[in-house]
Amino acid sequence: MDDEKKKVDEAWKEHAQKDKQEGKDSTAGQDFEKGLPQEPDFGFFVTSLAIQASIALGTTPNPVNNQKEENLDHAKLIIDTLGMLKEKTQGNLSADEDSLLENILYELRMQYLTKIKGGKSG
């Protein structure tokens, strides 16, 4: 079994090396925009989760098909994850990071509540 894994790893390395020599990106099929942070960045991480939540809320089109899709269960999971992240990082964020996370959470929670209340007849 280890030999099989080694063969797979070696095949991947050979493929990546071949792509590199041909000037191809080994992440072909992934659309990485310029301007990504060079190092991990908390603001970028939180913002990318917020974008995922906006897509699940149906307020931002899905970049894959440019369609607005609503999945409120998924949106709630991401919003709750951001809330958990806020709890777990309490006292460890810069003022800017804390403010960013707080503002994103507020906006997403308000959008979620609007969607939930709009979907119920009263």
C-alpha positions in Angstrom: 0.0 0.0 0.0 2.9 2.4 0.7 4.3 1.6 -2.7 1.0 2.5 -4.3 0.9 5.8 -2.4 4.5 6.5 -3.4 3.7 5.9 -7.1 0.8 8.4 -6.9 3.0 11.0 -5.2 5.7 10.5 -7.8 3.2 10.8 -10.6 1.9 14.0 -9.2 5.4 15.4 -8.9 6.2 14.4 -12.4 3.0 16.0 -13.7 3.7 19.3 -11.8 7.3 19.4 -13.0 6.1 18.9 -16.6 3.6 21.7 -16.3 6.2 23.9 -14.8 8.6 23.2 -17.7 5.9 23.9 -20.2 5.0 27.2 -18.4 1.6 25.9 -17.2 0.2 26.7 -13.8 -0.2 23.4 -11.9 -3.4 24.9 -10.4 -5.0 25.0 -13.9 -8.8 25.4 -13.7 -8.5 27.7 -10.7 -9.0 31.4 -11.4 -6.6 33.1 -8.9 -6.8 36.8 -9.2 -3.8 39.0 -8.8 -3.8 40.9 -5.5 -4.0 37.9 -3.2 -2.1 38.4 0.0 1.4 37.0 -0.1 1.0 35.6 3.5 -2.1 34.5 5.4 -4.2 37.5 6.3 -7.0 37.5 8.8 -9.0 40.1 7.0 -8.8 38.2 3.7 -9.9 35.0 5.5 -12.9 36.7 7.1 -13.9 38.5 4.0 -13.8 35.3 1.9 -16.1 33.6 4.4 -18.4 36.6 4.2 -18.5 36.3 0.4 -19.5 32.6 0.8 -22.2 33.6 3.2 -23.5 36.3 0.8 -23.6 33.7 -2.0 -25.6 31.3 0.3 -27.9 34.2 1.3 -28.6 34.8 -2.4 -27.4 38.4 -2.3 -24.2 37.7 -4.3 -24.3 35.6 -7.5 -22.4 32.4 -7.5 -19.1 33.0 -9.4 -19.3 29.6 -11.0 -22.6 30.1 -12.8 -23.3 33.8 -12.2 -26.7 32.8 -10.7 -28.1 33.9 -7.4 -28.8 30.8 -5.2 -30.2 30.7 -1.8 -29.2 28.1 0.8 -30.1 29.6 4.2 -28.9 26.5 6.1 -25.4 27.0 4.6 -25.5 30.7 5.2 -26.4 30.1 8.8 -23.5 27.7 9.2 -21.0 30.2 7.8 -22.4 33.0 10.0 -22.3 30.8 13.1 -18.7 29.9 12.1 -17.8 33.6 12.0 -19.4 34.1 15.4 -17.4 31.2 16.8 -14.3 32.7 15.3 -15.1 36.0 17.0 -15.5 34.2 20.4 -12.3 32.2 20.0 -10.2 35.1 19.0 -11.5 37.5 21.7 -8.6 39.7 22.9 -6.2 38.4 20.1 -7.2 40.7 17.2 -6.1 44.1 16.3 -8.7 46.9 16.5 -9.1 46.8 12.7 -9.5 43.0 12.6 -12.0 43.1 15.5 -14.0 45.9 13.8 -14.0 44.1 10.4 -15.3 40.9 12.0 -17.9 42.7 14.1 -19.2 44.7 11.1 -19.3 41.6 8.8 -21.2 39.6 11.4 -23.7 42.4 12.0 -24.4 42.8 8.3 -24.7 39.0 7.6 -26.9 38.4 10.6 -29.2 41.3 9.5 -29.4 39.9 6.0 -30.1 36.4 7.3 -32.9 37.6 9.6 -34.4 39.6 6.8 -34.5 36.4 4.7 -35.9 34.3 7.5 -38.6 36.8 8.4 -39.5 37.4 4.7 -40.0 33.7 4.1 -42.6 33.3 6.9 -46.2 34.4 6.6 -47.4 36.3 9.6 
